[in-house]
Amino acid sequence: MSARGKIRLLLSVAAVAVGMGAATYAQHDASDQPQAAAPPATPVDTVKVEKHPVRLWHSFSARLEAVDEVSLRPQVSGRIVDIRFRDGQPVRKGEVLFVIDPRPFDAAVAQAKADLAGARERRTFAGRELERARKLIRTNAVPERIVDQRENETANARAQVLAAAARLQEAEIDLDHAYVKAPIGGRVSRAEVTVGNLVQAGANSPVLTTIVSDNGIYADFDVDETTYLRHVRSAGPGAASERAIPVKLTVGGEELSGGRIHAFDNRIDPKTGTIRARAHFANADGRLLPGMFATVSMGSASESEAVLLTERAILTDQDRKFVYVVDAASKAAYREVRLGAAVSGQRVILDGLKAGEEVIVGGMMVVRPNAPVAPKNDVGKAGGESPARLAAEG
């Protein structure tokens, strides 16, 4: 072998030795490195999902209306001579509010009484004449024609008495209408016509004043068809079942209870898909006035069992709502949920959760799906409260 061949052989042997040494070092170095540790479990707060009996409530915009409202107009013509009330005061049914000059009507009553008295005298005279004619006909002293004539005159006299009595009654009614009375009890508005003005009866008669009743107040609102079918018709047929549906009224941030459903309309409006409804509320202090805007909350006919969960546990993923549930392996499981009505910071869960499951309510921002979690404490029931009955607002 030449000198150049020997050199090449030595270089090849040296390269192989270096490679084997590097491999041996790499294996030794890898065996000396510790294995990668599993990520630690994230501490979280959890609640246990439970069912509660709830009554679902739905809110609607409403307008307050008087139970009875009257626009007072004159029923006879004449001049206003007296006003017997102060603007805005309470009045009783039958109380005189305006006086239209009664003198012409007094005179008409007196004339009608005189006419009635004369008619009665003529009736009495005609009766006597008839009796005379009947006695004379027995002896053939007068012809039968005279008897027929006397009977006709007597009948006419009786009819004149009835007509005179009717004219007297009409005159007395007109005299009574000269004293304009409150047809209902309640609160009167201001006088729209003052003393000295001439008023005319008829279709175009002026409004003298208005009166609204004080025996409660109506709240008129529209209920959508779905709510009506689910929560009204389910109560059962008949007005008694409808009146058992609870309602509450909110005016100016103040909630008033003690109302009841008065009635639902007899048809669904096809243009809006709603049905007109009316609730009645007491108004003993008179604070509720017709024309006010309010909010009516109508409850479902009966309570039902529902899964409740605090709002703190519910997260949003675009248009979806989800929660993290602790699974059997103590890992966070992504769970999409469908929400129902709200109640005191809680939500009814329509789908996605079952009673008994454990939901994460604290530390969700650092939790990832399938990541291990360590519940550090159970903060309570999913509802966050422990009343026996809850009311959900829809």
C-alpha positions in Angstrom: 0.0 0.0 0.0 1.3 3.4 -0.9 1.7 6.2 1.6 -1.3 8.0 0.2 -3.5 5.0 0.7 -2.4 4.6 4.2 -3.3 8.2 5.0 -6.8 7.7 3.5 -7.4 4.6 5.6 -6.3 6.4 8.8 -8.7 9.3 8.0 -11.6 7.0 7.5 -11.0 5.1 10.7 -10.8 8.5 12.6 -14.1 9.7 11.1 -15.9 6.5 12.1 -14.5 6.8 15.7 -15.6 10.4 15.9 -19.2 9.6 14.7 -19.5 6.7 17.2 -18.3 9.0 20.0 -20.8 11.7 19.2 -23.7 9.2 19.1 -22.6 7.8 22.4 -22.5 11.3 23.9 -25.9 12.1 22.5 -27.5 9.0 24.0 -25.9 9.7 27.4 -27.0 13.3 27.3 -30.6 12.3 26.5 -30.7 9.8 29.3 -29.6 12.4 31.7 -32.5 14.9 30.8 -35.7 14.7 33.1 -39.1 13.8 31.5 -41.5 16.8 30.7 -43.9 17.4 33.6 -47.8 17.3 33.0 -49.4 20.8 33.2 -50.8 21.5 36.7 -54.6 21.5 37.3 -56.1 25.0 37.3 -58.0 26.0 40.5 -61.6 26.9 39.8 -64.8 27.7 41.6 -67.8 25.5 40.8 -71.5 25.1 41.5 -73.7 22.1 41.3 -76.7 22.4 38.9 -80.1 21.8 40.5 -83.7 22.2 39.5 -86.1 24.8 41.1 -89.8 25.4 40.8 -90.1 28.7 38.9 -92.9 30.8 37.5 -92.0 32.4 34.2 -92.8 36.1 33.8 -93.2 38.1 30.6 -93.1 41.9 30.4 -95.2 44.0 28.1 -95.5 47.8 27.5 -98.9 49.1 28.7 -101.0 52.2 28.7 -103.2 53.0 31.7 -106.9 53.6 31.1 -109.7 54.7 33.4 -112.3 52.0 34.3 -115.0 54.5 33.6 -114.6 57.9 31.9 -117.4 60.3 31.0 -117.3 63.5 28.9 -120.1 65.5 30.4 -122.3 67.4 27.8 -125.5 69.4 28.2 -128.8 67.6 27.5 -130.8 70.9 27.4 -130.1 74.3 25.9 -129.6 77.3 28.1 -127.2 79.6 29.9 -124.8 78.4 32.5 -125.7 80.1 35.8 -123.7 78.1 38.3 -120.7 75.8 38.6 -120.6 73.8 41.8 -117.2 72.1 41.9 -113.5 73.0 42.0 -111.2 71.8 39.3 -109.8 68.4 40.0 -111.8 67.6 43.1 -113.4 64.2 43.8 -117.1 64.0 43.2 -119.9 61.6 44.1 -122.4 60.1 41.7 -125.4 62.3 41.4 -123.7 65.4 42.7 -124.7 68.6 40.8 -121.8 70.1 38.9 -123.4 72.7 36.5 -126.7 74.5 36.6 -128.3 75.7 33.4 -130.9 78.4 33.9 -133.9 76.4 35.2 -136.6 79.0 34.9 -137.8 78.1 31.4 -138.0 74.4 32.5 -139.9 75.3 35.7 -142.4 77.1 33.6 -142.7 74.2 31.2 -143.4 71.9 34.1 -146.1 74.2 35.5 -147.7 74.4 32.1 -147.6 70.6 31.7 -149.2 70.1 35.2 -152.0 72.5 34.2 -152.6 70.6 30.9 -152.7 67.3 32.8 -155.3 68.7 35.3 -157.5 70.0 32.4 -157.2 66.6 30.6 -158.3 64.8 33.7 -161.3 67.1 34.1 -162.4 66.5 30.5 -162.0 62.8 31.1 -164.2 62.9 34.2 -166.8 64.9 32.3 -166.8 62.6 29.3 -167.3 59.7 31.7 -170.3 61.2 33.3 -171.8 62.0 29.9 -171.3 58.4 28.9 -173.1 57.1 32.0 -176.1 59.5 31.2 -176.3 58.3 27.7 -176.3 54.6 28.8 -179.2 55.3 31.2 -181.2 57.0 28.5 -180.7 54.3 25.9 -182.5 51.9 28.2 -185.7 53.9 27.7 -185.0 54.6 24.1 -184.8 58.3 24.9 -181.6 58.7 22.8 -180.4 56.9 19.7 -177.5 54.4 20.0 -175.4 56.8 18.0 -175.3 59.1 21.0 -174.0 56.3 23.2 -171.3 55.6 20.6 -170.3 59.2 20.4 -170.1 59.5 24.2 -167.8 56.3 24.3 -165.6 57.8 21.7 -165.3 61.1 23.6 -164.5 59.3 26.8 -161.7 57.3 25.1 -160.3 60.5 23.6 -160.3 62.1 27.0 -158.4 59.2 28.5 -155.8 59.4 25.7 -155.4 63.2 26.3 -154.7 62.5 29.9 -152.0 60.0 29.0 -150.5 62.5 26.5 -150.6 65.3 29.1 -148.9 63.1 31.6 -146.2 62.2 29.1 -145.6 66.0 28.4 -145.3 66.6 32.1 -142.8 63.8 32.5 -140.8 65.2 29.6 -140.8 68.7 31.1 -139.7 67.3 34.5 -136.8 65.4 32.7 -135.7 68.7 31.0 -135.9 70.4 34.4 -133.8 67.7 35.9 -131.3 68.0 33.0 -130.9 71.7 33.8 -129.0 70.5 36.9 -126.1 68.7 35.3 -125.1 65.8 37.6 -122.1 63.5 37.8 -123.2 60.2 36.3 -120.3 58.4 38.0 -118.2 58.9 41.1 -114.5 59.8 40.6 -112.3 62.8 39.9 -113.5 65.7 37.9 -111.4 67.7 35.4 -111.6 71.4 35.0 -114.7 73.3 33.8 -114.5 73.7 30.0 -117.4 76.2 29.9 -117.7 79.1 32.4 -120.7 80.8 34.0 -122.7 83.0 31.6 -122.0 81.0 28.4 -124.9 79.7 26.4 -124.8 76.0 25.6 -126.8 74.0 23.1 -128.0 70.4 23.4 -127.5 68.0 20.5 -124.9 66.2 18.5 -122.5 69.1 18.5 -123.0 70.0 22.2 -119.8 71.2 24.0 -118.0 69.1 26.6 -118.6 70.8 30.0 -116.0 68.7 31.9 -114.8 65.1 32.2 -114.9 62.6 35.0 -112.7 59.5 35.5 -113.7 56.8 38.0 -111.7 56.1 41.1 -112.6 52.4 41.4 -109.2 51.1 40.1 -107.5 51.4 36.8 -107.0 49.3 33.7 -103.6 48.5 32.1 -104.0 47.7 28.4 -101.3 45.8 26.6 -100.7 43.4 23.7 -99.6 39.8 24.2 -97.8 37.9 21.4 -99.4 34.8 20.1 -96.7 32.4 21.4 -96.9 33.7 24.9 -100.7 33.6 24.8 -100.8 30.0 23.7 -98.1 28.8 26.2 -99.0 30.7 29.3 -102.7 31.7 28.9 -104.5 29.0 27.1 -102.6 26.4 29.2 -104.3 27.8 32.3 -107.6 26.4 31.0 -110.7 27.7 29.4 -112.9 30.4 30.8 -112.6 33.8 32.4 -112.0 32.3 35.9 -108.8 30.6 34.7 -107.6 33.8 33.1 -108.2 35.8 36.2 -106.0 33.4 38.2 -103.0 34.4 36.1 -100.8 36.7 38.3 -99.9 40.2 37.0 -97.7 43.0 38.3 -97.4 46.6 37.3 -94.3 48.8 37.2 -94.7 52.6 36.9 -91.7 54.9 37.3 -89.5 52.1 38.6 -92.0 51.2 41.4 -93.6 47.7 41.2 -97.2 47.2 42.3 -98.7 43.8 42.8 -102.3 42.8 43.5 -103.6 43.1 40.0 -105.6 40.5 38.0 -106.3 39.8 34.4 -109.6 41.5 33.5 -110.0 40.0 30.0 -108.4 39.0 26.7 -109.8 40.0 23.4 -111.7 37.6 21.2 -109.2 37.5 18.3 -105.6 37.6 17.3 -104.6 40.7 15.2 -103.3 39.1 12.0 -101.2 42.3 11.2 -99.2 42.2 14.5 -99.7 38.6 15.7 -100.8 39.9 19.1 -104.0 39.8 21.2 -105.2 42.7 23.2 -105.3 42.2 27.0 -106.5 44.2 29.9 -105.5 43.9 33.6 -107.1 45.6 36.5 -105.2 47.2 39.4 -106.4 48.9 42.6 -105.8 52.6 42.8 -106.9 53.6 46.2 -104.5 56.5 46.6 -105.2 57.8 43.1 -101.5 58.0 42.1 -102.1 56.1 38.9 -103.6 58.3 36.2 -105.1 57.4 32.9 -102.7 57.9 30.0 -99.6 56.9 31.9 -97.1 54.4 30.3 -96.3 51.4 32.4 -94.9 47.9 32.2 -97.1 44.9 32.9 -95.5 41.6 34.0 -97.7 38.6 33.4 -96.8 35.3 35.1 -97.3 31.8 33.8 -100.4 30.0 35.1 -98.5 27.6 37.1 -94.9 26.8 38.4 -92.6 24.4 36.6 -89.3 22.7 37.4 -86.4 24.3 35.6 -82.6 24.2 35.7 -81.2 27.5 36.9 -77.6 28.7 36.5 -76.0 31.9 37.6 -75.1 34.4 34.9 -71.5 34.4 36.0 -71.0 30.9 34.6 -72.3 31.7 31.1 -69.8 32.7 28.4 -70.3 33.8 24.8 -68.7 32.3 21.7 -69.9 34.5 18.8 -73.6 33.9 18.7 -73.5 30.9 21.0 -73.6 30.6 24.7 -71.6 28.0 26.6 -70.3 26.9 30.0 -67.4 24.8 31.3 -68.5 21.6 33.0 -66.1 19.5 35.2 -66.2 16.0 33.7 -65.5 12.6 35.3 -61.8 13.0 34.6 -61.7 16.4 36.4 -61.2 18.2 33.1 -63.0 21.2 31.8 -65.5 20.2 29.1 -67.0 22.8 26.7 -70.8 22.6 26.8 -73.1 24.7 24.6 -76.3 25.7 26.3 -79.7 27.2 25.3 -80.9 30.0 27.6 -84.4 30.8 28.7 -85.9 33.5 31.0 -83.8 35.5 33.4 -84.4 35.7 37.2 -82.4 37.7 39.7 -79.1 37.3 38.0 -79.8 33.7 37.0 -80.9 32.1 33.8 -83.2 29.2 33.0 -81.2 26.6 31.1 -83.5 25.1 28.4 -81.0 22.7 27.0 -77.3 21.6 27.6 -77.2 20.9 31.3 -78.7 18.3 33.7 -79.3 18.4 37.4 -76.3 17.2 39.4 -73.6 18.4 36.9 -70.8 20.6 38.2 -70.3 23.9 36.4 -67.3 26.2 36.6 -68.2 29.8 37.8 -64.8 31.2 38.8 -61.5 31.2 36.9 -63.1 30.6 33.4 -60.7 33.0 31.7 -57.7 30.7 32.3 -59.6 27.5 31.6 -59.2 25.7 28.3 -61.3 22.7 27.0 -59.9 19.3 28.1 -57.5 21.0 30.5 -57.3 19.6 34.1 -59.1 21.6 36.8 -59.1 21.5 40.5 -62.3 22.8 42.1 -61.0 24.6 45.2 -64.4 25.1 46.7 -68.1 24.5 45.8 -69.7 28.0 46.0 -73.2 26.6 46.3 -76.1 25.7 44.1 -76.2 26.7 40.5 -79.0 29.1 41.2 -76.9 31.0 43.7 -79.9 31.2 46.0 -81.9 28.8 48.0 -85.6 29.9 48.0 -88.2 27.3 47.5 -89.7 29.2 44.6 -88.3 31.6 42.1 -89.8 33.8 39.6 -88.3 34.2 36.1 -88.6 37.3 34.1 -89.0 36.8 30.3 
